[in-house]
């Protein structure tokens, strides 16, 4: 009996010990910082890859990472995209090596680290985050929205309507029930300057969903970066000029957004980060390291 109890306590300590140590509460940085978190990986069937008008041979690696991003600005913080499986589920499945979730019949996600744990490691709690925004409401970008019900939600009306549209199978409404009545700012303009100094700007790029948007950052040493949501999924779609997937909310609008964004990137000399790009993501510095 005693032996069992000791074993149980040791086991419990092992589980608790696996949690990252809570860092000291973060202080606002002097210049804008960008943190990249590991919010999971999606594996596709051959049929799933074909949806993007590319072949496994053309893309090489068919898996798609799911990153989440935190922008820390001197005047506050912005959480951008929040993963594919809620933290509570990931915690429950920790002993099994992570949580699995069928995003759709062609795509399965595996998540082994919580967003809350990764935020805690750099001194933030979800309740500390000033603003939350998503590139779009698909299941692999919105899983932890409920954690940010005390943040101010920056949302475009078209996406908000899409999120609560009855019978919408492209979203998981339980991921964001708490946002229905949370504090929000309705973003109507093409470009929305989050901290009013041009360093963090959300820009409309509709088509993938009705209110799909990208995030533009002006970083002191890294330079101009666009975190492009799902404007593309595989970099091969862009390099090979393939048309958008047939299951986009509006294929023609997606194609127009891609053309507009490519033009914008050229004119402003901005680098594009495709969020689901496996090779590019593998090279990104991950939190606690950051871009500035
Ligand atoms: Zn996605």
py3Dmol code that shows the C-alpha trace and the ligand (Angstrom):
import py3Dmol

protein = """\
ATOM      1  CA  UNK A   1       0.000   0.000   0.000  1.00  0.00           C
ATOM      2  CA  UNK A   2       2.760   2.412   1.057  1.00  0.00           C
ATOM      3  CA  UNK A   3       4.823   1.359  -1.960  1.00  0.00           C
ATOM      4  CA  UNK A   4       1.902   2.113  -4.263  1.00  0.00           C
ATOM      5  CA  UNK A   5       1.422   5.511  -2.643  1.00  0.00           C
ATOM      6  CA  UNK A   6       5.113   6.392  -3.031  1.00  0.00           C
ATOM      7  CA  UNK A   7       5.062   5.248  -6.655  1.00  0.00           C
ATOM      8  CA  UNK A   8       1.953   7.356  -7.256  1.00  0.00           C
ATOM      9  CA  UNK A   9       3.544  10.427  -5.671  1.00  0.00           C
ATOM     10  CA  UNK A  10       6.721   9.985  -7.729  1.00  0.00           C
ATOM     11  CA  UNK A  11       4.614   9.599 -10.856  1.00  0.00           C
ATOM     12  CA  UNK A  12       2.666  12.758 -10.009  1.00  0.00           C
ATOM     13  CA  UNK A  13       5.894  14.644  -9.401  1.00  0.00           C
ATOM     14  CA  UNK A  14       7.118  13.471 -12.803  1.00  0.00           C
ATOM     15  CA  UNK A  15       4.014  14.897 -14.472  1.00  0.00           C
ATOM     16  CA  UNK A  16       4.228  18.204 -12.612  1.00  0.00           C
ATOM     17  CA  UNK A  17       7.976  18.359 -13.188  1.00  0.00           C
ATOM     18  CA  UNK A  18       7.342  18.159 -16.927  1.00  0.00           C
ATOM     19  CA  UNK A  19       5.593  21.541 -16.835  1.00  0.00           C
ATOM     20  CA  UNK A  20       7.847  24.439 -17.820  1.00  0.00           C
ATOM     21  CA  UNK A  21       8.783  26.534 -14.790  1.00  0.00           C
ATOM     22  CA  UNK A  22       6.559  29.602 -14.563  1.00  0.00           C
ATOM     23  CA  UNK A  23       8.749  32.485 -15.648  1.00  0.00           C
ATOM     24  CA  UNK A  24       8.638  35.841 -13.930  1.00  0.00           C
ATOM     25  CA  UNK A  25       5.795  38.023 -15.235  1.00  0.00           C
ATOM     26  CA  UNK A  26       6.883  39.538 -18.542  1.00  0.00           C
ATOM     27  CA  UNK A  27       7.515  43.284 -18.734  1.00  0.00           C
ATOM     28  CA  UNK A  28       6.626  45.259 -21.893  1.00  0.00           C
ATOM     29  CA  UNK A  29       9.605  45.206 -24.290  1.00  0.00           C
ATOM     30  CA  UNK A  30      11.243  48.415 -25.607  1.00  0.00           C
ATOM     31  CA  UNK A  31      10.719  47.326 -29.224  1.00  0.00           C
ATOM     32  CA  UNK A  32       8.217  44.953 -30.865  1.00  0.00           C
ATOM     33  CA  UNK A  33       8.909  41.246 -30.396  1.00  0.00           C
ATOM     34  CA  UNK A  34       7.456  38.250 -32.205  1.00  0.00           C
ATOM     35  CA  UNK A  35       7.305  34.854 -30.492  1.00  0.00           C
ATOM     36  CA  UNK A  36       6.518  31.641 -32.428  1.00  0.00           C
ATOM     37  CA  UNK A  37       4.893  28.707 -30.593  1.00  0.00           C
ATOM     38  CA  UNK A  38       4.461  25.056 -31.543  1.00  0.00           C
ATOM     39  CA  UNK A  39       0.699  24.472 -31.625  1.00  0.00           C
ATOM     40  CA  UNK A  40       0.820  21.088 -33.402  1.00  0.00           C
ATOM     41  CA  UNK A  41       1.230  19.254 -36.697  1.00  0.00           C
ATOM     42  CA  UNK A  42      -1.332  18.126 -39.294  1.00  0.00           C
ATOM     43  CA  UNK A  43      -0.897  14.944 -41.362  1.00  0.00           C
ATOM     44  CA  UNK A  44      -2.752  14.601 -44.689  1.00  0.00           C
ATOM     45  CA  UNK A  45      -4.003  11.764 -46.859  1.00  0.00           C
ATOM     46  CA  UNK A  46      -3.067  11.894 -50.580  1.00  0.00           C
ATOM     47  CA  UNK A  47      -6.577  13.200 -51.274  1.00  0.00           C
ATOM     48  CA  UNK A  48      -6.018  15.943 -48.699  1.00  0.00           C
ATOM     49  CA  UNK A  49      -2.817  17.098 -50.440  1.00  0.00           C
ATOM     50  CA  UNK A  50      -4.567  17.103 -53.849  1.00  0.00           C
ATOM     51  CA  UNK A  51      -7.069  19.695 -52.545  1.00  0.00           C
ATOM     52  CA  UNK A  52      -4.281  22.270 -52.844  1.00  0.00           C
ATOM     53  CA  UNK A  53      -3.709  21.459 -56.551  1.00  0.00           C
ATOM     54  CA  UNK A  54      -0.262  20.035 -55.851  1.00  0.00           C
ATOM     55  CA  UNK A  55       1.119  16.492 -55.640  1.00  0.00           C
ATOM     56  CA  UNK A  56       3.107  14.927 -52.771  1.00  0.00           C
ATOM     57  CA  UNK A  57       6.117  14.877 -55.170  1.00  0.00           C
ATOM     58  CA  UNK A  58       5.781  18.643 -55.769  1.00  0.00           C
ATOM     59  CA  UNK A  59       5.523  19.551 -52.105  1.00  0.00           C
ATOM     60  CA  UNK A  60       8.070  17.049 -50.769  1.00  0.00           C
ATOM     61  CA  UNK A  61       6.932  17.196 -47.138  1.00  0.00           C
ATOM     62  CA  UNK A  62       3.139  16.924 -46.953  1.00  0.00           C
ATOM     63  CA  UNK A  63       2.717  17.616 -43.220  1.00  0.00           C
ATOM     64  CA  UNK A  64       1.697  21.099 -42.114  1.00  0.00           C
ATOM     65  CA  UNK A  65       2.864  22.677 -38.860  1.00  0.00           C
ATOM     66  CA  UNK A  66       0.373  24.729 -36.831  1.00  0.00           C
ATOM     67  CA  UNK A  67       2.170  27.725 -35.325  1.00  0.00           C
ATOM     68  CA  UNK A  68       0.680  30.260 -32.910  1.00  0.00           C
ATOM     69  CA  UNK A  69       2.179  33.745 -32.564  1.00  0.00           C
ATOM     70  CA  UNK A  70       2.478  36.347 -29.828  1.00  0.00           C
ATOM     71  CA  UNK A  71       3.362  39.929 -30.656  1.00  0.00           C
ATOM     72  CA  UNK A  72       4.705  41.808 -27.633  1.00  0.00           C
ATOM     73  CA  UNK A  73       4.555  45.574 -28.210  1.00  0.00           C
ATOM     74  CA  UNK A  74       5.596  48.318 -25.744  1.00  0.00           C
ATOM     75  CA  UNK A  75       1.873  49.230 -25.446  1.00  0.00           C
ATOM     76  CA  UNK A  76       0.402  45.718 -25.144  1.00  0.00           C
ATOM     77  CA  UNK A  77       0.225  42.235 -26.624  1.00  0.00           C
ATOM     78  CA  UNK A  78      -1.527  40.577 -29.563  1.00  0.00           C
ATOM     79  CA  UNK A  79      -2.139  36.837 -29.819  1.00  0.00           C
ATOM     80  CA  UNK A  80      -2.389  35.751 -33.498  1.00  0.00           C
ATOM     81  CA  UNK A  81      -3.911  32.315 -34.227  1.00  0.00           C
ATOM     82  CA  UNK A  82      -4.466  29.901 -31.379  1.00  0.00           C
ATOM     83  CA  UNK A  83      -3.977  26.306 -32.477  1.00  0.00           C
ATOM     84  CA  UNK A  84      -5.951  23.236 -33.512  1.00  0.00           C
ATOM     85  CA  UNK A  85      -6.762  21.439 -30.215  1.00  0.00           C
ATOM     86  CA  UNK A  86      -7.810  23.195 -26.981  1.00  0.00           C
ATOM     87  CA  UNK A  87      -5.225  23.095 -24.174  1.00  0.00           C
ATOM     88  CA  UNK A  88      -7.612  21.228 -21.829  1.00  0.00           C
ATOM     89  CA  UNK A  89      -7.762  18.307 -24.288  1.00  0.00           C
ATOM     90  CA  UNK A  90      -3.982  18.351 -24.822  1.00  0.00           C
ATOM     91  CA  UNK A  91      -3.464  18.177 -21.043  1.00  0.00           C
ATOM     92  CA  UNK A  92      -5.860  15.231 -20.724  1.00  0.00           C
ATOM     93  CA  UNK A  93      -3.954  13.305 -23.405  1.00  0.00           C
ATOM     94  CA  UNK A  94      -0.452  14.210 -22.155  1.00  0.00           C
ATOM     95  CA  UNK A  95       0.267  10.657 -20.968  1.00  0.00           C
ATOM     96  CA  UNK A  96      -0.632   9.320 -24.439  1.00  0.00           C
ATOM     97  CA  UNK A  97       2.029  11.562 -26.037  1.00  0.00           C
ATOM     98  CA  UNK A  98      -0.406  14.231 -27.127  1.00  0.00           C
ATOM     99  CA  UNK A  99      -3.955  14.796 -28.357  1.00  0.00           C
ATOM    100  CA  UNK A 100      -5.234  13.802 -31.788  1.00  0.00           C
ATOM    101  CA  UNK A 101      -8.072  15.488 -33.685  1.00  0.00           C
ATOM    102  CA  UNK A 102      -9.610  14.807 -37.060  1.00  0.00           C
ATOM    103  CA  UNK A 103      -9.770  18.277 -38.624  1.00  0.00           C
ATOM    104  CA  UNK A 104     -11.613  16.766 -41.610  1.00  0.00           C
ATOM    105  CA  UNK A 105     -11.643  13.278 -43.187  1.00  0.00           C
ATOM    106  CA  UNK A 106      -8.316  13.992 -44.968  1.00  0.00           C
ATOM    107  CA  UNK A 107      -6.417  15.705 -42.143  1.00  0.00           C
ATOM    108  CA  UNK A 108      -5.439  14.647 -38.602  1.00  0.00           C
ATOM    109  CA  UNK A 109      -3.756  16.924 -36.078  1.00  0.00           C
ATOM    110  CA  UNK A 110      -1.394  15.939 -33.264  1.00  0.00           C
ATOM    111  CA  UNK A 111      -0.674  18.408 -30.455  1.00  0.00           C
ATOM    112  CA  UNK A 112       1.730  17.649 -27.624  1.00  0.00           C
ATOM    113  CA  UNK A 113       2.374  21.094 -26.090  1.00  0.00           C
ATOM    114  CA  UNK A 114      -0.129  23.512 -24.600  1.00  0.00           C
ATOM    115  CA  UNK A 115      -0.238  27.134 -25.667  1.00  0.00           C
ATOM    116  CA  UNK A 116      -0.745  28.117 -22.009  1.00  0.00           C
ATOM    117  CA  UNK A 117       2.475  26.304 -21.043  1.00  0.00           C
ATOM    118  CA  UNK A 118       4.457  28.012 -23.791  1.00  0.00           C
ATOM    119  CA  UNK A 119       3.081  31.427 -22.795  1.00  0.00           C
ATOM    120  CA  UNK A 120       3.869  30.750 -19.113  1.00  0.00           C
ATOM    121  CA  UNK A 121       7.477  29.934 -20.009  1.00  0.00           C
ATOM    122  CA  UNK A 122       7.942  33.554 -21.164  1.00  0.00           C
ATOM    123  CA  UNK A 123       5.937  35.139 -18.349  1.00  0.00           C
ATOM    124  CA  UNK A 124       2.453  35.542 -19.844  1.00  0.00           C
ATOM    125  CA  UNK A 125      -0.946  34.147 -18.851  1.00  0.00           C
ATOM    126  CA  UNK A 126      -3.835  34.230 -21.343  1.00  0.00           C
ATOM    127  CA  UNK A 127      -5.539  36.754 -19.035  1.00  0.00           C
ATOM    128  CA  UNK A 128      -2.560  39.151 -19.562  1.00  0.00           C
ATOM    129  CA  UNK A 129      -3.016  39.328 -23.342  1.00  0.00           C
ATOM    130  CA  UNK A 130      -4.399  42.673 -24.563  1.00  0.00           C
ATOM    131  CA  UNK A 131      -5.734  41.694 -28.017  1.00  0.00           C
ATOM    132  CA  UNK A 132      -6.593  38.415 -29.716  1.00  0.00           C
ATOM    133  CA  UNK A 133      -7.088  37.989 -33.473  1.00  0.00           C
ATOM    134  CA  UNK A 134      -7.149  35.071 -35.883  1.00  0.00           C
ATOM    135  CA  UNK A 135      -6.245  34.955 -39.560  1.00  0.00           C
ATOM    136  CA  UNK A 136      -9.540  33.090 -39.987  1.00  0.00           C
ATOM    137  CA  UNK A 137     -11.848  30.831 -38.002  1.00  0.00           C
ATOM    138  CA  UNK A 138     -11.022  27.389 -39.439  1.00  0.00           C
ATOM    139  CA  UNK A 139     -10.495  24.693 -36.804  1.00  0.00           C
ATOM    140  CA  UNK A 140      -6.681  24.739 -37.057  1.00  0.00           C
ATOM    141  CA  UNK A 141      -6.480  28.454 -36.158  1.00  0.00           C
ATOM    142  CA  UNK A 142      -9.123  28.914 -33.477  1.00  0.00           C
ATOM    143  CA  UNK A 143      -8.958  26.047 -30.930  1.00  0.00           C
ATOM    144  CA  UNK A 144      -7.904  28.103 -27.898  1.00  0.00           C
ATOM    145  CA  UNK A 145     -10.001  31.229 -28.451  1.00  0.00           C
ATOM    146  CA  UNK A 146     -11.959  30.552 -25.252  1.00  0.00           C
ATOM    147  CA  UNK A 147      -8.731  31.114 -23.273  1.00  0.00           C
ATOM    148  CA  UNK A 148      -8.699  34.718 -24.483  1.00  0.00           C
ATOM    149  CA  UNK A 149     -12.219  35.731 -23.483  1.00  0.00           C
ATOM    150  CA  UNK A 150     -10.799  38.563 -21.328  1.00  0.00           C
ATOM    151  CA  UNK A 151      -8.685  39.962 -24.199  1.00  0.00           C
ATOM    152  CA  UNK A 152     -10.159  42.432 -26.678  1.00  0.00           C
ATOM    153  CA  UNK A 153     -11.067  40.482 -29.804  1.00  0.00           C
ATOM    154  CA  UNK A 154     -10.244  42.230 -33.097  1.00  0.00           C
ATOM    155  CA  UNK A 155     -12.700  40.819 -35.627  1.00  0.00           C
ATOM    156  CA  UNK A 156     -14.048  41.514 -39.076  1.00  0.00           C
ATOM    157  CA  UNK A 157     -17.864  41.383 -39.330  1.00  0.00           C
ATOM    158  CA  UNK A 158     -17.829  38.895 -42.235  1.00  0.00           C
ATOM    159  CA  UNK A 159     -15.710  36.417 -40.259  1.00  0.00           C
ATOM    160  CA  UNK A 160     -17.788  36.850 -37.139  1.00  0.00           C
ATOM    161  CA  UNK A 161     -20.957  36.032 -39.100  1.00  0.00           C
ATOM    162  CA  UNK A 162     -19.213  32.995 -40.669  1.00  0.00           C
ATOM    163  CA  UNK A 163     -18.227  31.741 -37.192  1.00  0.00           C
ATOM    164  CA  UNK A 164     -21.777  31.519 -35.914  1.00  0.00           C
ATOM    165  CA  UNK A 165     -23.416  30.543 -39.202  1.00  0.00           C
ATOM    166  CA  UNK A 166     -25.684  27.547 -38.407  1.00  0.00           C
ATOM    167  CA  UNK A 167     -24.401  24.250 -39.807  1.00  0.00           C
ATOM    168  CA  UNK A 168     -20.954  25.627 -40.773  1.00  0.00           C
ATOM    169  CA  UNK A 169     -18.790  22.485 -40.880  1.00  0.00           C
ATOM    170  CA  UNK A 170     -15.531  24.357 -41.519  1.00  0.00           C
ATOM    171  CA  UNK A 171     -15.512  25.677 -37.953  1.00  0.00           C
ATOM    172  CA  UNK A 172     -15.862  24.251 -34.430  1.00  0.00           C
ATOM    173  CA  UNK A 173     -18.133  26.613 -32.587  1.00  0.00           C
ATOM    174  CA  UNK A 174     -17.301  25.134 -29.146  1.00  0.00           C
ATOM    175  CA  UNK A 175     -13.762  26.568 -29.581  1.00  0.00           C
ATOM    176  CA  UNK A 176     -15.066  30.115 -29.105  1.00  0.00           C
ATOM    177  CA  UNK A 177     -18.393  30.091 -27.236  1.00  0.00           C
ATOM    178  CA  UNK A 178     -16.921  32.550 -24.695  1.00  0.00           C
ATOM    179  CA  UNK A 179     -16.163  35.128 -27.410  1.00  0.00           C
ATOM    180  CA  UNK A 180     -19.775  35.643 -28.379  1.00  0.00           C
ATOM    181  CA  UNK A 181     -20.135  38.293 -25.667  1.00  0.00           C
ATOM    182  CA  UNK A 182     -16.499  39.206 -24.962  1.00  0.00           C
ATOM    183  CA  UNK A 183     -15.112  42.711 -25.492  1.00  0.00           C
ATOM    184  CA  UNK A 184     -14.411  43.189 -29.192  1.00  0.00           C
ATOM    185  CA  UNK A 185     -13.455  45.767 -31.789  1.00  0.00           C
ATOM    186  CA  UNK A 186     -15.147  45.491 -35.167  1.00  0.00           C
ATOM    187  CA  UNK A 187     -12.585  45.932 -37.937  1.00  0.00           C
ATOM    188  CA  UNK A 188     -14.204  47.379 -41.055  1.00  0.00           C
ATOM    189  CA  UNK A 189     -11.183  48.901 -42.823  1.00  0.00           C
ATOM    190  CA  UNK A 190      -8.834  47.052 -45.200  1.00  0.00           C
ATOM    191  CA  UNK A 191      -5.897  47.779 -42.859  1.00  0.00           C
ATOM    192  CA  UNK A 192      -6.151  48.020 -39.065  1.00  0.00           C
ATOM    193  CA  UNK A 193      -3.207  49.463 -37.114  1.00  0.00           C
ATOM    194  CA  UNK A 194      -3.341  47.565 -33.804  1.00  0.00           C
ATOM    195  CA  UNK A 195      -1.082  49.836 -31.699  1.00  0.00           C
ATOM    196  CA  UNK A 196      -1.444  53.047 -33.779  1.00  0.00           C
ATOM    197  CA  UNK A 197       2.222  53.252 -34.799  1.00  0.00           C
ATOM    198  CA  UNK A 198       2.356  51.181 -37.998  1.00  0.00           C
ATOM    199  CA  UNK A 199       4.369  48.315 -36.476  1.00  0.00           C
ATOM    200  CA  UNK A 200       1.505  45.786 -36.194  1.00  0.00           C
ATOM    201  CA  UNK A 201      -1.168  45.936 -38.904  1.00  0.00           C
ATOM    202  CA  UNK A 202      -3.914  43.479 -39.855  1.00  0.00           C
ATOM    203  CA  UNK A 203      -4.777  43.507 -43.560  1.00  0.00           C
ATOM    204  CA  UNK A 204      -7.840  42.010 -45.250  1.00  0.00           C
ATOM    205  CA  UNK A 205      -7.168  39.129 -47.695  1.00  0.00           C
ATOM    206  CA  UNK A 206     -10.595  37.483 -48.072  1.00  0.00           C
ATOM    207  CA  UNK A 207     -11.542  34.365 -49.998  1.00  0.00           C
ATOM    208  CA  UNK A 208     -10.220  31.437 -47.964  1.00  0.00           C
ATOM    209  CA  UNK A 209     -12.952  32.510 -45.544  1.00  0.00           C
ATOM    210  CA  UNK A 210     -15.145  35.655 -45.792  1.00  0.00           C
ATOM    211  CA  UNK A 211     -12.984  37.646 -43.364  1.00  0.00           C
ATOM    212  CA  UNK A 212      -9.570  36.042 -43.871  1.00  0.00           C
ATOM    213  CA  UNK A 213      -6.726  38.434 -43.010  1.00  0.00           C
ATOM    214  CA  UNK A 214      -2.932  38.605 -42.785  1.00  0.00           C
ATOM    215  CA  UNK A 215      -0.670  40.256 -40.189  1.00  0.00           C
ATOM    216  CA  UNK A 216       2.012  42.795 -41.131  1.00  0.00           C
ATOM    217  CA  UNK A 217       4.880  43.452 -38.747  1.00  0.00           C
ATOM    218  CA  UNK A 218       7.603  46.083 -38.842  1.00  0.00           C
ATOM    219  CA  UNK A 219      10.407  44.632 -36.704  1.00  0.00           C
ATOM    220  CA  UNK A 220      13.492  46.689 -35.811  1.00  0.00           C
ATOM    221  CA  UNK A 221      16.143  44.141 -36.884  1.00  0.00           C
ATOM    222  CA  UNK A 222      14.179  41.495 -38.809  1.00  0.00           C
ATOM    223  CA  UNK A 223      12.441  44.060 -41.013  1.00  0.00           C
ATOM    224  CA  UNK A 224       9.005  43.799 -42.627  1.00  0.00           C
ATOM    225  CA  UNK A 225       7.257  40.441 -42.237  1.00  0.00           C
ATOM    226  CA  UNK A 226       3.811  39.279 -43.353  1.00  0.00           C
ATOM    227  CA  UNK A 227       2.320  36.347 -41.434  1.00  0.00           C
ATOM    228  CA  UNK A 228       0.046  35.198 -44.222  1.00  0.00           C
ATOM    229  CA  UNK A 229      -2.589  32.999 -42.561  1.00  0.00           C
ATOM    230  CA  UNK A 230      -3.843  30.482 -45.138  1.00  0.00           C
ATOM    231  CA  UNK A 231      -3.418  32.664 -48.232  1.00  0.00           C
ATOM    232  CA  UNK A 232      -1.291  29.665 -49.273  1.00  0.00           C
ATOM    233  CA  UNK A 233      -0.743  26.350 -47.481  1.00  0.00           C
ATOM    234  CA  UNK A 234       2.162  24.695 -49.318  1.00  0.00           C
ATOM    235  CA  UNK A 235       4.879  27.016 -50.706  1.00  0.00           C
ATOM    236  CA  UNK A 236       4.685  24.973 -53.956  1.00  0.00           C
ATOM    237  CA  UNK A 237       1.197  26.449 -54.610  1.00  0.00           C
ATOM    238  CA  UNK A 238       2.827  29.881 -54.767  1.00  0.00           C
ATOM    239  CA  UNK A 239       5.961  28.867 -56.705  1.00  0.00           C
ATOM    240  CA  UNK A 240       3.980  26.873 -59.281  1.00  0.00           C
ATOM    241  CA  UNK A 241       1.161  29.472 -59.546  1.00  0.00           C
ATOM    242  CA  UNK A 242      -1.561  26.948 -58.756  1.00  0.00           C
ATOM    243  CA  UNK A 243      -5.152  28.155 -58.369  1.00  0.00           C
ATOM    244  CA  UNK A 244      -6.619  28.269 -54.839  1.00  0.00           C
ATOM    245  CA  UNK A 245      -8.300  25.105 -53.498  1.00  0.00           C
ATOM    246  CA  UNK A 246     -11.811  24.395 -54.829  1.00  0.00           C
ATOM    247  CA  UNK A 247     -13.224  24.365 -51.289  1.00  0.00           C
ATOM    248  CA  UNK A 248     -12.261  27.979 -50.520  1.00  0.00           C
ATOM    249  CA  UNK A 249     -15.196  30.088 -49.360  1.00  0.00           C
ATOM    250  CA  UNK A 250     -14.800  32.105 -52.580  1.00  0.00           C
ATOM    251  CA  UNK A 251     -12.164  30.864 -55.051  1.00  0.00           C
ATOM    252  CA  UNK A 252     -12.222  34.003 -57.232  1.00  0.00           C
ATOM    253  CA  UNK A 253     -11.900  36.266 -54.219  1.00  0.00           C
ATOM    254  CA  UNK A 254      -8.964  34.127 -52.976  1.00  0.00           C
ATOM    255  CA  UNK A 255      -7.197  34.437 -56.333  1.00  0.00           C
ATOM    256  CA  UNK A 256      -7.741  38.211 -56.288  1.00  0.00           C
ATOM    257  CA  UNK A 257      -6.394  38.440 -52.701  1.00  0.00           C
ATOM    258  CA  UNK A 258      -3.292  36.441 -53.689  1.00  0.00           C
ATOM    259  CA  UNK A 259      -2.614  38.808 -56.622  1.00  0.00           C
ATOM    260  CA  UNK A 260      -3.206  41.891 -54.442  1.00  0.00           C
ATOM    261  CA  UNK A 261      -0.931  40.587 -51.665  1.00  0.00           C
ATOM    262  CA  UNK A 262       1.886  39.601 -54.076  1.00  0.00           C
ATOM    263  CA  UNK A 263       1.759  43.140 -55.469  1.00  0.00           C
ATOM    264  CA  UNK A 264       1.779  44.599 -51.958  1.00  0.00           C
ATOM    265  CA  UNK A 265       4.779  42.447 -50.932  1.00  0.00           C
ATOM    266  CA  UNK A 266       6.771  43.595 -53.969  1.00  0.00           C
ATOM    267  CA  UNK A 267       5.970  47.276 -53.435  1.00  0.00           C
ATOM    268  CA  UNK A 268       6.695  47.236 -49.705  1.00  0.00           C
ATOM    269  CA  UNK A 269       9.628  44.764 -49.792  1.00  0.00           C
ATOM    270  CA  UNK A 270       7.971  42.559 -47.219  1.00  0.00           C
ATOM    271  CA  UNK A 271       8.853  38.898 -46.571  1.00  0.00           C
ATOM    272  CA  UNK A 272       5.965  36.414 -46.537  1.00  0.00           C
ATOM    273  CA  UNK A 273       5.713  33.681 -43.919  1.00  0.00           C
ATOM    274  CA  UNK A 274       3.298  30.944 -44.992  1.00  0.00           C
ATOM    275  CA  UNK A 275       2.055  29.661 -41.655  1.00  0.00           C
ATOM    276  CA  UNK A 276       1.723  25.988 -42.704  1.00  0.00           C
ATOM    277  CA  UNK A 277       5.094  25.849 -44.585  1.00  0.00           C
ATOM    278  CA  UNK A 278       6.933  22.880 -43.028  1.00  0.00           C
ATOM    279  CA  UNK A 279      10.493  23.740 -44.154  1.00  0.00           C
ATOM    280  CA  UNK A 280      10.177  27.448 -43.309  1.00  0.00           C
ATOM    281  CA  UNK A 281       8.617  26.681 -39.923  1.00  0.00           C
ATOM    282  CA  UNK A 282      11.400  24.218 -39.081  1.00  0.00           C
ATOM    283  CA  UNK A 283      13.918  27.052 -39.493  1.00  0.00           C
ATOM    284  CA  UNK A 284      11.983  29.615 -37.418  1.00  0.00           C
ATOM    285  CA  UNK A 285      13.258  30.550 -33.968  1.00  0.00           C
ATOM    286  CA  UNK A 286      10.755  29.217 -31.445  1.00  0.00           C
ATOM    287  CA  UNK A 287       9.790  30.778 -28.122  1.00  0.00           C
ATOM    288  CA  UNK A 288      11.454  31.586 -25.728  1.00  0.00           C
ATOM    289  CA  UNK A 289      13.667  32.917 -28.555  1.00  0.00           C
ATOM    290  CA  UNK A 290      12.017  35.758 -30.493  1.00  0.00           C
ATOM    291  CA  UNK A 291      12.269  38.044 -33.504  1.00  0.00           C
ATOM    292  CA  UNK A 292      12.625  41.777 -32.961  1.00  0.00           C
TER     293      UNK A 292
END
"""
ligand_1 = """\
1
ZN
Zn -4.895 26.401 -41.702
"""
view = py3Dmol.view(width=600, height=400)
view.addModel(protein, "pdb")
view.setStyle({"model": 0}, {"cartoon": {"style": "trace"}})
view.addModel(ligand_1, "xyz")
view.setStyle({"model": 1}, {"stick": {}})
view.zoomTo()
view.show()
